[in-house]
């Protein structure tokens, strides 16, 4: 059940960015309150962040009111891990950026919170089998071929 203060905020036309972030946080917590698996909660936490550069396992564990070790143990039980979920979110965001014609490698690196552009280029090649420049060329030439690549990887991520 949505609390009265959340409903009041929804009726308000003058929400600040801080208000919206707070509201999204409250909705995320409400949405995961009855979820027994931890991995969907981690995904929601990551999706609520505009940037992934300073996100770590300890932040997520604190958000979920558990120790970092407990989070790792629960994720292992679900046959996943924090790094795997984080990488999948980075991949999803990368493909979304490219689909929205944000094709500057450095811009994407900053949004994904990766250490440097060479790390991004290597990671992108692992995800797609294409170099980033090849993917940009394909995107410029024929959107449908790159869409097929993105779709294939999004299907794998969402399994």
VOBABA-286106 format. One record per atom (N, C-alpha, C): residue number from 1; residue in three letters; x, y, z. Coordinates in steps of 0.1 Angstrom, whole numbers, plus 5000, padded with zeros to 4 digits. Last residue first. Layout:
residues N
- i; aa; u; v; w
- NUM; ALA; X; Y; Z $
...
***
This chain:
residues 159
- i; aa; u; v; w
- 159; UNK; 5174; 4869; 4808 $
- 159; UNK; 5171; 4855; 4811 $
- 159; UNK; 5172; 4852; 4826 $
- 158; UNK; 5182; 4894; 4801 $
- 158; UNK; 5169; 4893; 4807 $
- 158; UNK; 5165; 4878; 4811 $
- 157; UNK; 5206; 4890; 4786 $
- 157; UNK; 5206; 4897; 4799 $
- 157; UNK; 5193; 4894; 4807 $
- 156; UNK; 5197; 4878; 4763 $
- 156; UNK; 5206; 4870; 4772 $
- 156; UNK; 5206; 4877; 4785 $
- 155; UNK; 5182; 4899; 4753 $
- 155; UNK; 5175; 4887; 4756 $
- 155; UNK; 5183; 4879; 4765 $
- 154; UNK; 5202; 4917; 4748 $
- 154; UNK; 5192; 4921; 4758 $
- 154; UNK; 5184; 4908; 4762 $
- 153; UNK; 5216; 4905; 4728 $
- 153; UNK; 5223; 4906; 4741 $
- 153; UNK; 5213; 4910; 4752 $
- 152; UNK; 5197; 4906; 4707 $
- 152; UNK; 5203; 4893; 4711 $
- 152; UNK; 5209; 4894; 4725 $
- 151; UNK; 5194; 4934; 4705 $
- 151; UNK; 5183; 4925; 4709 $
- 151; UNK; 5188; 4912; 4714 $
- 150; UNK; 5219; 4942; 4696 $
- 150; UNK; 5214; 4946; 4709 $
- 150; UNK; 5203; 4937; 4714 $
- 149; UNK; 5219; 4928; 4671 $
- 149; UNK; 5229; 4926; 4681 $
- 149; UNK; 5224; 4930; 4694 $
- 148; UNK; 5197; 4940; 4659 $
- 148; UNK; 5197; 4926; 4661 $
- 148; UNK; 5207; 4922; 4671 $
- 147; UNK; 5205; 4967; 4658 $
- 147; UNK; 5194; 4964; 4666 $
- 147; UNK; 5193; 4949; 4669 $
- 146; UNK; 5225; 4964; 4639 $
- 146; UNK; 5229; 4967; 4652 $
- 146; UNK; 5218; 4964; 4662 $
- 145; UNK; 5208; 4960; 4617 $
- 145; UNK; 5218; 4950; 4620 $
- 145; UNK; 5222; 4952; 4635 $
- 144; UNK; 5192; 4984; 4615 $
- 144; UNK; 5186; 4971; 4618 $
- 144; UNK; 5196; 4960; 4622 $
- 143; UNK; 5207; 5006; 4608 $
- 143; UNK; 5203; 5005; 4622 $
- 143; UNK; 5197; 4991; 4625 $
- 142; UNK; 5234; 5009; 4590 $
- 142; UNK; 5222; 5001; 4590 $
- 142; UNK; 5217; 4998; 4604 $
- 141; UNK; 5253; 5030; 4594 $
- 141; UNK; 5249; 5025; 4581 $
- 141; UNK; 5236; 5018; 4581 $
- 140; UNK; 5255; 5036; 4621 $
- 140; UNK; 5253; 5047; 4611 $
- 140; UNK; 5248; 5042; 4598 $
- 139; UNK; 5258; 5011; 4632 $
- 139; UNK; 5247; 5019; 4636 $
- 139; UNK; 5244; 5030; 4626 $
- 138; UNK; 5282; 5004; 4620 $
- 138; UNK; 5270; 4996; 4617 $
- 138; UNK; 5257; 5004; 4621 $
- 137; UNK; 5298; 5023; 4633 $
- 137; UNK; 5297; 5023; 4618 $
- 137; UNK; 5284; 5015; 4614 $
- 136; UNK; 5296; 5014; 4660 $
- 136; UNK; 5291; 5028; 4656 $
- 136; UNK; 5289; 5029; 4641 $
- 135; UNK; 5307; 4989; 4657 $
- 135; UNK; 5293; 4990; 4661 $
- 135; UNK; 5288; 5004; 4657 $
- 134; UNK; 5334; 4997; 4651 $
- 134; UNK; 5326; 4989; 4642 $
- 134; UNK; 5311; 4990; 4645 $
- 133; UNK; 5340; 5010; 4675 $
- 133; UNK; 5340; 5018; 4663 $
- 133; UNK; 5332; 5010; 4652 $
- 132; UNK; 5339; 4989; 4693 $
- 132; UNK; 5330; 5000; 4695 $
- 132; UNK; 5329; 5008; 4682 $
- 131; UNK; 5341; 4957; 4677 $
- 131; UNK; 5347; 4968; 4684 $
- 131; UNK; 5337; 4979; 4685 $
- 130; UNK; 5320; 4929; 4684 $
- 130; UNK; 5324; 4940; 4676 $
- 130; UNK; 5332; 4950; 4684 $
- 129; UNK; 5312; 4912; 4703 $
- 129; UNK; 5320; 4906; 4693 $
- 129; UNK; 5324; 4916; 4683 $
- 128; UNK; 5297; 4921; 4725 $
- 128; UNK; 5291; 4921; 4712 $
- 128; UNK; 5298; 4913; 4701 $
- 127; UNK; 5311; 4919; 4750 $
- 127; UNK; 5297; 4919; 4749 $
- 127; UNK; 5291; 4915; 4736 $
- 126; UNK; 5338; 4922; 4742 $
- 126; UNK; 5334; 4910; 4748 $
- 126; UNK; 5319; 4908; 4747 $
- 125; UNK; 5337; 4949; 4733 $
- 125; UNK; 5341; 4938; 4723 $
- 125; UNK; 5337; 4924; 4729 $
- 124; UNK; 5332; 4962; 4757 $
- 124; UNK; 5322; 4962; 4746 $
- 124; UNK; 5325; 4951; 4736 $
- 123; UNK; 5356; 4957; 4770 $
- 123; UNK; 5343; 4951; 4776 $
- 123; UNK; 5333; 4951; 4765 $
- 122; UNK; 5374; 4972; 4755 $
- 122; UNK; 5376; 4958; 4757 $
- 122; UNK; 5363; 4951; 4761 $
- 121; UNK; 5362; 4998; 4758 $
- 121; UNK; 5364; 4992; 4745 $
- 121; UNK; 5366; 4977; 4746 $
- 120; UNK; 5364; 5001; 4787 $
- 120; UNK; 5351; 5001; 4780 $
- 120; UNK; 5352; 4994; 4766 $
- 119; UNK; 5392; 5002; 4789 $
- 119; UNK; 5385; 4992; 4796 $
- 119; UNK; 5371; 4990; 4790 $
- 118; UNK; 5397; 5026; 4775 $
- 118; UNK; 5402; 5013; 4770 $
- 118; UNK; 5395; 5001; 4776 $
- 117; UNK; 5385; 5045; 4792 $
- 117; UNK; 5379; 5042; 4779 $
- 117; UNK; 5384; 5029; 4773 $
- 116; UNK; 5382; 5035; 4827 $
- 116; UNK; 5387; 5043; 4815 $
- 116; UNK; 5382; 5038; 4802 $
- 115; UNK; 5364; 5025; 4846 $
- 115; UNK; 5376; 5032; 4850 $
- 115; UNK; 5382; 5040; 4839 $
- 114; UNK; 5328; 5032; 4844 $
- 114; UNK; 5340; 5024; 4842 $
- 114; UNK; 5352; 5032; 4844 $
- 113; UNK; 5302; 5043; 4847 $
- 113; UNK; 5311; 5042; 4858 $
- 113; UNK; 5323; 5033; 4857 $
- 112; UNK; 5285; 5048; 4827 $
- 112; UNK; 5286; 5034; 4832 $
- 112; UNK; 5295; 5033; 4844 $
- 111; UNK; 5289; 5075; 4821 $
- 111; UNK; 5276; 5070; 4826 $
- 111; UNK; 5276; 5056; 4832 $
- 110; UNK; 5316; 5074; 4813 $
- 110; UNK; 5312; 5081; 4825 $
- 110; UNK; 5299; 5077; 4830 $
- 109; UNK; 5314; 5058; 4789 $
- 109; UNK; 5322; 5054; 4800 $
- 109; UNK; 5318; 5061; 4813 $
- 108; UNK; 5298; 5075; 4774 $
- 108; UNK; 5292; 5062; 4779 $
- 108; UNK; 5300; 5057; 4790 $
- 107; UNK; 5316; 5096; 4769 $
- 107; UNK; 5303; 5099; 4775 $
- 107; UNK; 5297; 5086; 4781 $
- 106; UNK; 5336; 5082; 4755 $
- 106; UNK; 5339; 5088; 4768 $
- 106; UNK; 5326; 5091; 4776 $
- 105; UNK; 5322; 5074; 4731 $
- 105; UNK; 5327; 5064; 4740 $
- 105; UNK; 5330; 5070; 4754 $
- 104; UNK; 5293; 5086; 4718 $
- 104; UNK; 5307; 5091; 4722 $
- 104; UNK; 5311; 5081; 4733 $
- 103; UNK; 5268; 5081; 4711 $
- 103; UNK; 5278; 5072; 4707 $
- 103; UNK; 5292; 5077; 4710 $
- 102; UNK; 5237; 5082; 4715 $
- 102; UNK; 5248; 5087; 4723 $
- 102; UNK; 5259; 5077; 4721 $
- 101; UNK; 5214; 5072; 4702 $
- 101; UNK; 5225; 5079; 4694 $
- 101; UNK; 5234; 5087; 4703 $
- 100; UNK; 5200; 5054; 4715 $
- 100; UNK; 5195; 5068; 4716 $
- 100; UNK; 5205; 5077; 4709 $
- 99; UNK; 5215; 5031; 4713 $
- 99; UNK; 5202; 5032; 4706 $
- 99; UNK; 5196; 5046; 4706 $
- 98; UNK; 5235; 5038; 4730 $
- 98; UNK; 5238; 5037; 4716 $
- 98; UNK; 5225; 5037; 4708 $
- 97; UNK; 5221; 5037; 4754 $
- 97; UNK; 5228; 5049; 4750 $
- 97; UNK; 5230; 5049; 4735 $
- 96; UNK; 5214; 5010; 4755 $
- 96; UNK; 5204; 5020; 4754 $
- 96; UNK; 5209; 5033; 4749 $
- 95; UNK; 5238; 4998; 4756 $
- 95; UNK; 5230; 4996; 4744 $
- 95; UNK; 5219; 5006; 4743 $
- 94; UNK; 5246; 5007; 4782 $
- 94; UNK; 5254; 5010; 4770 $
- 94; UNK; 5246; 5009; 4757 $
- 93; UNK; 5226; 4997; 4799 $
- 93; UNK; 5227; 5011; 4797 $
- 93; UNK; 5235; 5015; 4784 $
- 92; UNK; 5232; 4969; 4796 $
- 92; UNK; 5219; 4974; 4793 $
- 92; UNK; 5219; 4989; 4790 $
- 91; UNK; 5258; 4969; 4807 $
- 91; UNK; 5256; 4965; 4793 $
- 91; UNK; 5242; 4971; 4788 $
- 90; UNK; 5253; 4977; 4833 $
- 90; UNK; 5262; 4985; 4825 $
- 90; UNK; 5259; 4982; 4810 $
- 89; UNK; 5237; 4955; 4841 $
- 89; UNK; 5231; 4969; 4841 $
- 89; UNK; 5240; 4978; 4832 $
- 88; UNK; 5257; 4935; 4840 $
- 88; UNK; 5244; 4934; 4831 $
- 88; UNK; 5238; 4948; 4830 $
- 87; UNK; 5275; 4944; 4859 $
- 87; UNK; 5279; 4943; 4845 $
- 87; UNK; 5267; 4943; 4836 $
- 86; UNK; 5258; 4941; 4882 $
- 86; UNK; 5264; 4954; 4878 $
- 86; UNK; 5268; 4954; 4864 $
- 85; UNK; 5255; 4913; 4882 $
- 85; UNK; 5243; 4922; 4881 $
- 85; UNK; 5248; 4936; 4876 $
- 84; UNK; 5282; 4906; 4886 $
- 84; UNK; 5275; 4901; 4874 $
- 84; UNK; 5263; 4910; 4871 $
- 83; UNK; 5288; 4917; 4911 $
- 83; UNK; 5295; 4921; 4899 $
- 83; UNK; 5288; 4917; 4886 $
- 82; UNK; 5271; 4902; 4928 $
- 82; UNK; 5269; 4917; 4926 $
- 82; UNK; 5276; 4921; 4913 $
- 81; UNK; 5259; 4872; 4913 $
- 81; UNK; 5267; 4879; 4922 $
- 81; UNK; 5266; 4894; 4919 $
- 80; UNK; 5241; 4840; 4913 $
- 80; UNK; 5245; 4853; 4907 $
- 80; UNK; 5255; 4860; 4916 $
- 79; UNK; 5225; 4820; 4925 $
- 79; UNK; 5234; 4817; 4914 $
- 79; UNK; 5238; 4830; 4906 $
- 78; UNK; 5213; 4825; 4948 $
- 78; UNK; 5205; 4828; 4936 $
- 78; UNK; 5213; 4826; 4923 $
- 77; UNK; 5234; 4822; 4965 $
- 77; UNK; 5223; 4812; 4966 $
- 77; UNK; 5214; 4813; 4953 $
- 76; UNK; 5248; 4845; 4959 $
- 76; UNK; 5254; 4832; 4955 $
- 76; UNK; 5243; 4821; 4955 $
- 75; UNK; 5231; 4863; 4972 $
- 75; UNK; 5232; 4864; 4957 $
- 75; UNK; 5238; 4851; 4952 $
- 74; UNK; 5236; 4856; 4998 $
- 74; UNK; 5223; 4855; 4993 $
- 74; UNK; 5223; 4855; 4978 $
- 73; UNK; 5264; 4862; 5000 $
- 73; UNK; 5259; 4849; 5003 $
- 73; UNK; 5245; 4847; 4997 $
- 72; UNK; 5264; 4890; 4995 $
- 72; UNK; 5271; 4881; 4987 $
- 72; UNK; 5266; 4867; 4988 $
- 71; UNK; 5249; 4899; 5018 $
- 71; UNK; 5244; 4901; 5004 $
- 71; UNK; 5251; 4892; 4994 $
- 70; UNK; 5266; 4891; 5038 $
- 70; UNK; 5252; 4885; 5037 $
- 70; UNK; 5247; 4887; 5023 $
- 69; UNK; 5287; 4908; 5033 $
- 69; UNK; 5289; 4894; 5032 $
- 69; UNK; 5276; 4886; 5031 $
- 68; UNK; 5276; 4933; 5038 $
- 68; UNK; 5281; 4930; 5024 $
- 68; UNK; 5283; 4915; 5023 $
- 67; UNK; 5246; 4930; 5058 $
- 67; UNK; 5261; 4932; 5056 $
- 67; UNK; 5264; 4928; 5042 $
- 66; UNK; 5216; 4949; 5053 $
- 66; UNK; 5224; 4937; 5056 $
- 66; UNK; 5238; 4940; 5054 $
- 65; UNK; 5198; 4968; 5042 $
- 65; UNK; 5199; 4966; 5056 $
- 65; UNK; 5205; 4952; 5059 $
- 64; UNK; 5199; 4977; 5016 $
- 64; UNK; 5191; 4965; 5019 $
- 64; UNK; 5191; 4961; 5034 $
- 63; UNK; 5218; 4997; 5018 $
- 63; UNK; 5205; 5000; 5013 $
- 63; UNK; 5195; 4989; 5017 $
- 62; UNK; 5240; 4981; 5024 $
- 62; UNK; 5235; 4991; 5034 $
- 62; UNK; 5221; 4995; 5031 $
- 61; UNK; 5243; 4967; 5000 $
- 61; UNK; 5241; 4960; 5013 $
- 61; UNK; 5235; 4969; 5023 $
- 60; UNK; 5250; 4989; 4983 $
- 60; UNK; 5237; 4981; 4981 $
- 60; UNK; 5234; 4973; 4994 $
- 59; UNK; 5274; 4997; 4994 $
- 59; UNK; 5263; 5006; 4993 $
- 59; UNK; 5249; 4999; 4992 $
- 58; UNK; 5289; 4974; 4991 $
- 58; UNK; 5287; 4979; 5004 $
- 58; UNK; 5275; 4988; 5004 $
- 57; UNK; 5292; 4971; 4963 $
- 57; UNK; 5284; 4961; 4971 $
- 57; UNK; 5281; 4966; 4985 $
- 56; UNK; 5289; 5005; 4949 $
- 56; UNK; 5296; 4992; 4952 $
- 56; UNK; 5287; 4983; 4961 $
- 55; UNK; 5290; 5032; 4927 $
- 55; UNK; 5282; 5022; 4933 $
- 55; UNK; 5290; 5010; 4937 $
- 54; UNK; 5302; 5053; 4914 $
- 54; UNK; 5305; 5051; 4928 $
- 54; UNK; 5297; 5040; 4935 $
- 53; UNK; 5292; 5051; 4887 $
- 53; UNK; 5307; 5052; 4890 $
- 53; UNK; 5310; 5050; 4905 $
- 52; UNK; 5268; 5051; 4876 $
- 52; UNK; 5272; 5038; 4883 $
- 52; UNK; 5287; 5039; 4888 $
- 51; UNK; 5241; 5074; 4877 $
- 51; UNK; 5255; 5070; 4874 $
- 51; UNK; 5259; 5058; 4882 $
- 50; UNK; 5215; 5073; 4886 $
- 50; UNK; 5218; 5079; 4873 $
- 50; UNK; 5232; 5076; 4868 $
- 49; UNK; 5199; 5045; 4901 $
- 49; UNK; 5211; 5054; 4901 $
- 49; UNK; 5213; 5060; 4887 $
- 48; UNK; 5180; 5027; 4898 $
- 48; UNK; 5176; 5040; 4904 $
- 48; UNK; 5187; 5050; 4904 $
- 47; UNK; 5192; 5004; 4890 $
- 47; UNK; 5184; 5012; 4880 $
- 47; UNK; 5180; 5026; 4885 $
- 46; UNK; 5203; 4995; 4914 $
- 46; UNK; 5212; 5000; 4903 $
- 46; UNK; 5204; 5008; 4893 $
- 45; UNK; 5179; 4988; 4927 $
- 45; UNK; 5188; 4998; 4933 $
- 45; UNK; 5197; 5004; 4922 $
- 44; UNK; 5169; 4968; 4910 $
- 44; UNK; 5161; 4980; 4912 $
- 44; UNK; 5170; 4991; 4918 $
- 43; UNK; 5190; 4949; 4914 $
- 43; UNK; 5187; 4955; 4900 $
- 43; UNK; 5180; 4968; 4902 $
- 42; UNK; 5186; 4943; 4941 $
- 42; UNK; 5199; 4949; 4936 $
- 42; UNK; 5197; 4956; 4923 $
- 41; UNK; 5161; 4931; 4940 $
- 41; UNK; 5163; 4944; 4948 $
- 41; UNK; 5176; 4951; 4944 $
- 40; UNK; 5166; 4908; 4925 $
- 40; UNK; 5157; 4919; 4919 $
- 40; UNK; 5159; 4932; 4927 $
- 39; UNK; 5184; 4895; 4943 $
- 39; UNK; 5189; 4900; 4931 $
- 39; UNK; 5179; 4910; 4924 $
- 38; UNK; 5170; 4885; 4966 $
- 38; UNK; 5178; 4897; 4967 $
- 38; UNK; 5181; 4903; 4954 $
- 37; UNK; 5137; 4872; 4970 $
- 37; UNK; 5150; 4871; 4964 $
- 37; UNK; 5157; 4885; 4965 $
- 36; UNK; 5113; 4881; 4981 $
- 36; UNK; 5122; 4873; 4990 $
- 36; UNK; 5136; 4872; 4983 $
- 35; UNK; 5095; 4910; 4982 $
- 35; UNK; 5103; 4901; 4974 $
- 35; UNK; 5113; 4894; 4983 $
- 34; UNK; 5082; 4929; 4997 $
- 34; UNK; 5077; 4915; 4999 $
- 34; UNK; 5085; 4905; 4990 $
- 33; UNK; 5096; 4953; 4990 $
- 33; UNK; 5094; 4949; 5004 $
- 33; UNK; 5090; 4934; 5006 $
- 32; UNK; 5100; 4963; 4965 $
- 32; UNK; 5108; 4951; 4969 $
- 32; UNK; 5105; 4946; 4983 $
- 31; UNK; 5083; 4985; 4964 $
- 31; UNK; 5082; 4975; 4954 $
- 31; UNK; 5089; 4962; 4957 $
- 30; UNK; 5092; 5001; 4985 $
- 30; UNK; 5079; 4995; 4986 $
- 30; UNK; 5078; 4984; 4977 $
- 29; UNK; 5117; 5008; 4975 $
- 29; UNK; 5117; 5001; 4988 $
- 29; UNK; 5103; 4994; 4989 $
- 28; UNK; 5109; 5022; 4952 $
- 28; UNK; 5117; 5011; 4951 $
- 28; UNK; 5116; 5002; 4963 $
- 27; UNK; 5094; 5043; 4965 $
- 27; UNK; 5087; 5034; 4956 $
- 27; UNK; 5095; 5021; 4954 $
- 26; UNK; 5116; 5056; 4978 $
- 26; UNK; 5105; 5051; 4986 $
- 26; UNK; 5097; 5040; 4978 $
- 25; UNK; 5131; 5064; 4955 $
- 25; UNK; 5137; 5055; 4965 $
- 25; UNK; 5126; 5048; 4974 $
- 24; UNK; 5113; 5081; 4943 $
- 24; UNK; 5117; 5069; 4936 $
- 24; UNK; 5123; 5059; 4946 $
- 23; UNK; 5112; 5101; 4962 $
- 23; UNK; 5100; 5094; 4959 $
- 23; UNK; 5104; 5081; 4952 $
- 22; UNK; 5139; 5110; 4961 $
- 22; UNK; 5133; 5105; 4974 $
- 22; UNK; 5121; 5096; 4971 $
- 21; UNK; 5139; 5120; 4935 $
- 21; UNK; 5148; 5109; 4939 $
- 21; UNK; 5143; 5102; 4952 $
- 20; UNK; 5120; 5140; 4937 $
- 20; UNK; 5118; 5129; 4928 $
- 20; UNK; 5127; 5117; 4932 $
- 19; UNK; 5132; 5157; 4955 $
- 19; UNK; 5119; 5151; 4958 $
- 19; UNK; 5117; 5139; 4950 $
- 18; UNK; 5154; 5165; 4940 $
- 18; UNK; 5156; 5157; 4953 $
- 18; UNK; 5143; 5150; 4957 $
- 17; UNK; 5142; 5179; 4920 $
- 17; UNK; 5149; 5167; 4917 $
- 17; UNK; 5152; 5159; 4929 $
- 16; UNK; 5109; 5189; 4932 $
- 16; UNK; 5123; 5192; 4929 $
- 16; UNK; 5130; 5179; 4925 $
- 15; UNK; 5076; 5194; 4920 $
- 15; UNK; 5086; 5185; 4926 $
- 15; UNK; 5100; 5189; 4922 $
- 14; UNK; 5051; 5208; 4917 $
- 14; UNK; 5064; 5214; 4918 $
- 14; UNK; 5074; 5206; 4925 $
- 13; UNK; 5026; 5195; 4918 $
- 13; UNK; 5032; 5199; 4904 $
- 13; UNK; 5046; 5204; 4905 $
- 12; UNK; 5014; 5168; 4937 $
- 12; UNK; 5021; 5181; 4937 $
- 12; UNK; 5028; 5183; 4923 $
- 11; UNK; 5005; 5143; 4937 $
- 11; UNK; 4995; 5153; 4933 $
- 11; UNK; 5002; 5167; 4932 $
- 10; UNK; 5026; 5129; 4947 $
- 10; UNK; 5022; 5126; 4933 $
- 10; UNK; 5013; 5137; 4928 $
- 9; UNK; 5026; 5137; 4973 $
- 9; UNK; 5037; 5141; 4964 $
- 9; UNK; 5033; 5140; 4950 $
- 8; UNK; 5004; 5123; 4983 $
- 8; UNK; 5004; 5138; 4983 $
- 8; UNK; 5014; 5143; 4973 $
- 7; UNK; 5014; 5097; 4981 $
- 7; UNK; 5002; 5101; 4972 $
- 7; UNK; 5001; 5116; 4972 $
- 6; UNK; 5034; 5098; 5000 $
- 6; UNK; 5037; 5095; 4986 $
- 6; UNK; 5026; 5100; 4977 $
- 5; UNK; 5018; 5102; 5023 $
- 5; UNK; 5028; 5113; 5019 $
- 5; UNK; 5032; 5110; 5005 $
- 4; UNK; 5004; 5078; 5025 $
- 4; UNK; 4997; 5090; 5022 $
- 4; UNK; 5006; 5101; 5017 $
- 3; UNK; 5019; 5049; 5009 $
- 3; UNK; 5016; 5058; 5020 $
- 3; UNK; 5010; 5071; 5016 $
- 2; UNK; 5005; 5022; 4992 $
- 2; UNK; 5013; 5034; 4991 $
- 2; UNK; 5009; 5044; 5002 $
- 1; UNK; 5008; 4988; 5000 $
- 1; UNK; 5000; 5000; 5000 $
- 1; UNK; 5009; 5012; 5000 $
***
